[in-house]
Amino acid sequence: MGIMDDEAGRLVGLGRIQTRRLAEDIVWNSMFLHDYENRYGIDPHVVQDFAEGYLDWLSDCFPEEVEKDGGDGLFVVLKREMSNNGRGYSFYDYTHFIYCKD
């Protein structure tokens, strides 16, 4: 198991509240690695990879909504889904879905 696997496992090991807090720590859709530093000390590369994947996942799940407002709809969807824990599209659900799938 490599360091990326270990770090991904740490991210996936977070509970719903911890995952929500991690999501609050980062700057979504940033191109700067330091914007993915977090209170849990999980490698920013791993957090960035998962965050980018989550945004892509939301784009695939809600394409019409994402395209609204000249593409700014993604952040409307992101905000809504981040507050909808338990509906199957939260960052927590994504991290567990993608980690278990791979």
Secondary structure as the mmCIF struct_conf table of DSSP 4:
data_model
#
loop_
_struct_conf.conf_type_id
_struct_conf.id
_struct_conf.beg_label_comp_id
_struct_conf.beg_label_asym_id
_struct_conf.beg_label_seq_id
_struct_conf.end_label_comp_id
_struct_conf.end_label_asym_id
_struct_conf.end_label_seq_id
HELX_RH_AL_P HELX_RH_AL_P1 ILE A 3 VAL A 12
TURN_TY1_P TURN_TY1_P1 GLY A 13 GLY A 13
BEND BEND1 LEU A 14 LEU A 14
HELX_RH_AL_P HELX_RH_AL_P2 ARG A 16 ASP A 25
BEND BEND2 ILE A 26 ILE A 26
TURN_TY1_P TURN_TY1_P2 TRP A 28 ASN A 29
BEND BEND3 MET A 31 MET A 31
HELX_RH_3T_P HELX_RH_3T_P1 LEU A 33 TYR A 36
TURN_TY1_P TURN_TY1_P3 ARG A 39 TYR A 40
HELX_RH_AL_P HELX_RH_AL_P3 PRO A 44 CYS A 61
HELX_RH_AL_P HELX_RH_AL_P4 PRO A 63 GLU A 67
HELX_RH_3T_P HELX_RH_3T_P2 LYS A 68 GLY A 71
TURN_TY1_P TURN_TY1_P4 ASP A 72 ASP A 72
HELX_RH_AL_P HELX_RH_AL_P5 GLY A 73 MET A 82
TURN_TY1_P TURN_TY1_P5 SER A 83 SER A 83
TURN_TY1_P TURN_TY1_P6 ASN A 85 GLY A 86
BEND BEND4 ARG A 87 GLY A 88
BEND BEND5 SER A 90 SER A 90
HELX_RH_AL_P HELX_RH_AL_P6 PHE A 91 LYS A 101
#
